[in-house]
């Protein structure tokens, strides 16, 4: 959280305690007369990128109580380009050369602390572009020709060796491929797109067209990513379009979305720890009270969802199964909201209730509805069920799963095709329309 200036006072470093580095090389505005203007190379400023980097850092702190590392060039780009090699960046000016060294030394310091504390991390370089297509461009050191290829080609060793997320491709928390990391559903571009900021590459915009302008990543991404140094720090260049940087209202949303996207991306793929070693999923609950600290949808504030096999609310007394607490879960209990109905209950004859869940009261293979008799066979069944009746009365047939979901409905059908149903236990219900009487049969289906 502490802020430091280098000896020239033109480079600021905000020390962090997360495995995240944010860099803003072209957002400064200082133009001291003592430093001559650069005479070649790009000299235009990436407007608002300094403010966005600062805002994202503040937002991450508000969300987590932890700080990313932040490095900012305070000079205007006409004086110093921190995303170029020394010769082009400083153009012979000794003060700028000193600033250049400080800029990259600060990043190296952050990277060293990250690899010591977390083993690995990711570097984000913030930029702005003025290209006609209003979308965020993400640079992985792969040009638009590279991104036009198939996923199989992107997953080739040659492509991976050229990527600024080379290390992540070989070792990520969810074990997904290089192509998926670039443009799959868990890619950084897809995460941003889901938050309302179209990005390329992503699952909705796989690659720029060959005629499109596109920034693939520059000096910083190459120097501080994992491509050439084969280290454990990856890098992504984030090129933000004019429309989202220069609109004050949109910029507020952008800052919040970038902060959330960066946290989501690092949590998904690096499995990183929080600065205090707890609340890894940033859901507001520390590890000592969160029964799954890698899933923000599981914590003591979540409503328990029955029968999903997950302790959503981290409270064992809130039952996920056996809701009636009679000692039988849903697989064995034909009524899991009535504790008097279970396989150990005493059957009460002729009351229309199957208290002991054996199918005897609920089911008969020969149901008599006044003058109509139905026979159901075979049971257990494989591909089809036959329904025989002695008279041609009007009747309907329904098959339910054990959760009460209707799986099949037929009317006046004597041969039921059940191939679409999976193996398991079901309830078959026949209703005689003339008498409105209902017969229920426990049905076993095998594949």
C-alpha positions in Angstrom: 0.0 0.0 0.0 3.0 2.4 0.3 3.9 4.6 -2.6 7.5 5.2 -3.6 9.1 7.6 -6.2 12.4 6.9 -7.9 15.3 9.4 -7.6 14.1 11.3 -10.7 10.6 11.5 -9.1 9.1 10.6 -12.5 8.3 7.0 -11.7 5.9 5.8 -9.0 5.8 2.4 -7.4 2.9 1.3 -5.2 4.0 -1.8 -3.4 1.6 -4.7 -3.3 0.9 -8.0 -1.5 -1.0 -9.8 -4.3 0.5 -11.8 -7.2 -0.6 -9.0 -9.6 1.4 -6.2 -11.2 -0.4 -3.4 -13.0 1.7 -1.1 -15.2 0.7 2.3 -16.9 3.6 3.3 -19.1 1.9 5.9 -21.3 -0.6 7.6 -18.9 1.6 10.3 -17.3 1.2 14.0 -18.1 4.3 15.8 -16.8 6.2 17.7 -19.4 9.2 19.4 -17.7 11.2 21.8 -19.9 14.4 20.3 -18.5 13.8 17.1 -20.5 13.8 17.5 -24.3 11.0 16.1 -26.4 11.6 12.7 -28.1 12.2 13.2 -31.8 11.0 9.8 -33.1 8.6 7.1 -32.2 5.1 7.4 -30.9 4.6 10.5 -28.7 0.9 10.5 -28.1 -0.4 9.9 -24.6 -2.8 7.0 -23.7 -5.4 9.2 -22.0 -6.8 8.2 -18.7 -4.8 5.0 -18.4 -3.0 6.3 -15.3 -6.3 7.1 -13.6 -7.7 3.7 -14.6 -4.6 1.9 -13.2 -5.0 3.8 -9.9 -8.7 3.2 -9.9 -8.3 -0.6 -10.5 -5.8 -0.8 -7.7 -8.1 1.0 -5.3 -11.0 -1.2 -6.3 -9.1 -4.4 -5.8 -8.1 -3.2 -2.3 -11.8 -2.4 -1.6 -12.8 -5.9 -2.7 -10.0 -7.9 -1.0 -8.2 -5.8 1.6 -5.1 -6.5 -0.4 -3.0 -4.5 -2.9 -1.7 -5.2 -6.4 1.7 -3.9 -7.3 1.4 -0.8 -9.5 4.1 1.0 -11.5 3.3 4.3 -13.3 5.3 6.5 -15.6 4.4 10.1 -14.5 6.1 11.7 -17.6 4.2 12.4 -20.8 5.1 10.0 -23.6 6.7 12.8 -25.6 9.4 12.8 -22.9 9.6 9.1 -22.0 8.1 6.0 -23.4 8.3 3.3 -20.8 7.2 0.6 -23.2 10.2 0.7 -25.5 13.8 -0.4 -25.2 16.2 2.0 -23.6 17.4 3.6 -26.9 14.0 4.5 -28.2 12.5 5.2 -24.7 15.0 7.8 -23.6 16.8 8.8 -26.8 20.0 9.6 -25.1 18.7 11.8 -22.2 20.4 10.6 -19.0 17.5 11.6 -16.7 15.1 9.6 -18.8 17.5 6.7 -18.9 17.5 6.7 -15.1 13.7 6.8 -15.1 13.6 3.9 -17.6 15.9 1.8 -15.3 13.8 2.6 -12.3 10.5 1.7 -14.1 11.7 -1.7 -14.9 13.5 -2.2 -11.6 10.3 -1.5 -9.8 8.5 -4.2 -11.9 11.4 -6.6 -11.3 11.1 -5.9 -7.6 7.4 -6.6 -7.6 7.9 -9.8 -9.6 10.6 -11.0 -7.2 8.3 -10.5 -4.2 5.5 -12.3 -6.0 7.6 -15.3 -6.9 8.9 -15.4 -3.3 5.4 -15.2 -1.7 3.2 -16.9 -4.2 5.6 -18.7 -6.7 3.9 -17.2 -9.7 1.8 -14.3 -10.8 0.6 -12.1 -13.8 1.6 -8.7 -15.2 -1.0 -6.4 -16.8 0.2 -3.5 -19.0 -2.5 -0.8 -19.4 -2.7 1.0 -22.7 -5.2 2.9 -24.9 -5.9 2.6 -28.7 -7.8 4.7 -31.2 -8.7 1.9 -33.7 -12.1 2.1 -35.4 -13.5 -1.1 -33.8 -14.6 -0.3 -30.3 -13.3 -3.2 -28.3 -10.5 -4.1 -25.9 -7.5 -5.7 -27.6 -5.5 -8.2 -25.5 -1.9 -8.7 -26.4 -0.2 -12.1 -25.8 2.7 -11.4 -28.3 0.6 -13.3 -30.9 -0.3 -11.2 -34.0 -3.6 -11.4 -35.8 -2.2 -14.0 -38.2 -1.3 -16.2 -35.3 -4.8 -15.8 -33.8 -6.5 -16.7 -37.0 -5.3 -20.3 -36.8 -7.2 -23.3 -35.3 -7.2 -24.2 -31.7 -5.0 -27.2 -32.5 -2.4 -24.9 -34.0 -2.6 -22.5 -31.0 -1.9 -25.5 -28.8 1.2 -26.4 -30.7 4.5 -26.1 -28.9 5.6 -23.5 -31.5 2.7 -21.1 -30.6 3.0 -21.7 -26.9 6.7 -20.8 -27.1 5.7 -17.4 -28.6 3.1 -16.6 -26.0 3.4 -14.2 -23.1 1.4 -16.6 -21.0 3.7 -19.5 -21.8 4.1 -20.5 -18.1 0.4 -20.5 -17.5 -0.2 -22.6 -20.5 1.9 -25.4 -19.1 0.6 -25.1 -15.6 -2.8 -23.6 -14.7 -5.2 -24.3 -11.9 -8.0 -25.8 -14.1 -5.6 -27.6 -16.5 -7.0 -26.0 -19.7 -5.2 -25.5 -23.0 -3.4 -22.5 -24.4 -6.2 -21.9 -26.9 -8.8 -22.0 -24.1 -6.7 -19.5 -22.1 -6.6 -17.2 -25.1 -10.2 -17.4 -26.2 -12.1 -20.0 -24.3 -14.9 -19.3 -21.8 -12.4 -18.8 -19.0 -10.1 -16.5 -21.0 -9.5 -12.9 -19.8 -11.2 -11.6 -22.9 -14.3 -13.7 -22.3 -14.4 -12.6 -18.6 -14.3 -8.9 -19.8 -16.9 -9.5 -22.5 -19.3 -11.1 -19.9 -19.0 -7.8 -17.9 -20.1 -5.8 -21.0 -16.7 -4.9 -22.5 -16.2 -6.6 -25.9 -12.7 -8.0 -26.2 -10.5 -9.8 -28.7 -9.5 -12.6 -28.5 -12.4 -14.1 -26.6 -15.1 -16.7 -27.0 -17.3 -14.2 -28.8 -14.5 -12.6 -30.9 -12.0 -15.3 -31.6 -9.5 -13.2 -33.5 -9.1 -9.9 -35.3 -9.7 -10.0 -39.1 -6.6 -9.7 -41.2 -7.7 -6.2 -42.3 -8.2 -5.0 -38.6 -5.8 -2.9 -36.7 -4.5 -4.8 -33.7 -1.9 -4.4 -31.0 -0.3 -7.8 -30.1 1.8 -6.6 -27.1 5.0 -4.6 -26.8 8.3 -4.3 -25.0 6.9 -4.6 -21.5 4.8 -7.7 -22.3 7.9 -9.3 -23.9 10.3 -8.4 -21.1 8.1 -9.1 -18.1 6.0 -12.1 -19.4 7.0 -15.7 -19.5 7.9 -16.0 -23.2 11.6 -15.3 -23.4 12.7 -15.5 -19.7 10.8 -18.8 -19.2 9.9 -17.6 -15.7 6.7 -18.0 -13.7 5.3 -14.5 -14.3 2.9 -14.2 -17.3 1.9 -11.0 -19.0 -1.1 -9.5 -20.9 -1.2 -6.2 -22.6 -4.7 -4.5 -22.2 -5.4 -2.0 -25.0 -8.6 -0.1 -24.1 -10.5 1.7 -26.8 -11.2 5.4 -26.7 -15.0 5.1 -26.1 -14.6 3.4 -22.7 -11.6 5.5 -21.5 -12.8 8.9 -22.4 -16.4 8.7 -21.1 -16.4 9.5 -17.4 -19.5 7.4 -16.6 -18.3 4.4 -18.6 -14.9 4.7 -17.1 -16.2 4.2 -13.6 -17.8 0.9 -14.7 -14.7 0.0 -16.6 -12.5 0.3 -13.5 -14.8 -1.8 -11.4 -15.1 -4.5 -14.2 -11.3 -4.6 -14.8 -10.7 -5.1 -11.1 -13.2 -7.9 -10.9 -12.0 -9.5 -14.1 -8.3 -9.5 -12.9 -9.3 -11.1 -9.6 -11.5 -13.7 -11.3 -8.8 -14.5 -13.9 -6.0 -14.9 -11.3 -8.3 -17.0 -9.0 -9.4 -19.2 -11.8 -6.0 -20.0 -13.3 -3.3 -19.4 -10.6 -5.2 -20.6 -7.5 -3.4 -17.8 -5.8 -3.6 -17.0 -2.1 -4.9 -13.8 -0.6 -2.4 -11.4 1.0 -3.3 -12.8 4.4 -3.4 -16.4 3.2 -7.2 -16.7 3.6 -10.5 -15.9 1.8 -9.0 -17.1 -1.4 -12.3 -16.7 -3.3 -12.8 -13.1 -2.1 -16.3 -13.8 -0.9 -15.9 -12.0 2.4 -15.4 -15.2 4.5 -12.1 -16.4 5.7 -10.8 -20.0 5.4 -11.7 -20.8 9.1 -15.4 -20.2 8.4 -15.6 -20.9 4.7 -15.9 -24.7 3.9 -14.8 -24.1 0.3 -12.5 -21.1 0.0 -12.0 -21.5 -3.7 -15.7 -21.2 -4.6 -17.3 -17.8 -3.9 -20.8 -19.4 -4.3 -20.1 -21.5 -1.2 -20.0 -19.7 2.2 -22.1 -19.1 5.3 -24.2 -16.4 3.6 -25.5 -18.7 0.8 -28.9 -20.3 0.8 -28.7 -24.1 1.0 -29.9 -25.8 -2.2 -31.3 -29.3 -1.4 -30.1 -32.4 -3.2 -27.2 -30.9 -5.0 -24.6 -32.8 -3.0 -23.0 -29.5 -1.8 -22.9 -27.9 1.6 -23.7 -24.5 0.1 -24.1 -22.6 3.4 -21.2 -24.4 5.3 -23.7 -25.5 8.0 -24.0 -29.3 8.4 -27.2 -28.9 10.4 -28.9 -27.5 7.2 -29.5 -30.7 5.5 -28.7 -31.1 1.8 -30.4 -34.6 1.8 -32.8 -36.4 4.2 -34.8 -33.2 4.7 -37.3 -35.0 7.0 -34.4 -36.3 9.1 -35.8 -39.8 9.3 -32.4 -41.5 8.6 -33.1 -42.1 4.9 -31.9 -39.9 2.0 -33.8 -39.2 -1.2 -32.5 -42.3 -3.0 -34.2 -44.6 -0.4 -37.0 -42.4 0.9 -40.1 -42.1 -1.3 -41.2 -39.0 0.6 -38.4 -36.9 2.0 -40.5 -34.3 3.6 -42.5 -36.6 5.8 -40.6 -38.3 8.6 -43.4 -41.0 9.0 -42.8 -42.3 5.5 -39.6 -44.3 5.0 -38.4 -47.9 4.5 -38.6 -48.5 8.3 -42.1 -47.2 8.7 -45.1 -49.4 9.5 -47.4 -49.8 6.5 -51.0 -48.8 7.1 -53.2 -50.8 4.6 -55.8 -49.4 2.3 -55.1 -45.7 3.0 -53.5 -44.9 -0.4 -50.1 -44.2 1.2 -47.0 -46.2 0.8 -45.6 -45.7 4.3 -42.7 -48.2 4.0 -41.7 -47.2 0.4 -41.9 -50.7 -0.9 -44.5 -49.9 -3.6 -47.2 -52.1 -2.1 -49.7 -49.5 -1.2 -48.7 -47.1 -4.0 -48.4 -49.8 -6.6 -50.2 -52.8 -7.9 -49.4 -54.5 -11.2 -53.1 -55.1 -11.5 -55.1 -51.8 -10.7 -58.9 -52.0 -10.7 -60.8 -48.8 -11.4 -64.5 -49.7 -11.0 -65.1 -51.7 -14.2 -61.7 -51.1 -15.7 -58.6 -53.2 -15.0 -55.1 -52.1 -16.0 -52.0 -54.3 -16.1 -48.5 -52.9 -16.4 -45.6 -55.0 -17.6 -42.7 -55.7 -17.6 -41.4 -54.1 -14.4 -38.4 -53.7 -14.3 -38.5 -52.5 -17.9 -35.9 -51.9 -20.5 -37.1 -50.2 -23.7 -40.8 -50.3 -23.5 -43.8 -50.8 -21.2 -47.1 -52.4 -22.1 -50.4 -51.1 -20.6 -53.3 -53.5 -21.0 -56.9 -52.7 -20.1 -60.0 -54.8 -20.4 -62.2 -52.0 -21.6 -61.3 -49.0 -23.8 -61.8 -46.3 -21.3 -60.1 -42.9 -21.5 -56.9 -42.8 -19.4 -53.7 -40.9 -19.1 -50.2 -42.1 -18.1 -47.4 -40.1 -16.5 -43.9 -41.1 -15.4 -42.1 -39.0 -12.7 -38.6 -39.1 -11.4 -38.1 -39.3 -7.7 -37.9 -35.5 -7.4 -41.4 -35.2 -8.9 -40.3 -34.0 -12.3 -42.6 -35.3 -15.1 -40.5 -37.3 -17.6 -43.2 -38.7 -19.9 -46.9 -38.1 -20.6 -49.2 -40.1 -22.8 -53.0 -40.5 -23.3 -54.7 -43.8 -24.2 -51.3 -45.3 -25.2 -50.9 -49.1 -24.7 -47.2 -49.3 -25.6 -44.8 -46.7 -24.0 -41.3 -46.2 -25.4 -39.0 -45.5 -22.5 -35.6 -45.6 -24.2 -35.0 -41.9 -23.5 -35.2 -42.5 -19.7 -32.0 -43.3 -17.8 -31.6 -46.2 -15.5 -33.2 -45.7 -12.1 -36.4 -45.6 -10.1 -39.5 -43.8 -11.3 -43.2 -43.4 -10.3 -45.8 -44.3 -13.0 -49.2 -42.8 -12.5 -52.4 -43.9 -14.4 -55.6 -41.8 -14.2 -58.9 -43.2 -15.3 -60.8 -40.2 -16.8 -64.3 -41.8 -16.3 -63.8 -42.3 -12.6 -60.9 -39.9 -11.8 -59.3 -42.7 -9.9 -55.5 -42.9 -9.8 -53.2 -45.9 -9.7 -49.5 -45.5 -8.9 -46.8 -48.0 -9.7 -43.1 -47.9 -8.7 -41.2 -48.4 -11.9 -37.6 -49.6 -12.3 -35.9 -48.9 -15.6 -32.6 -50.4 -16.7 -30.4 -49.6 -19.7 
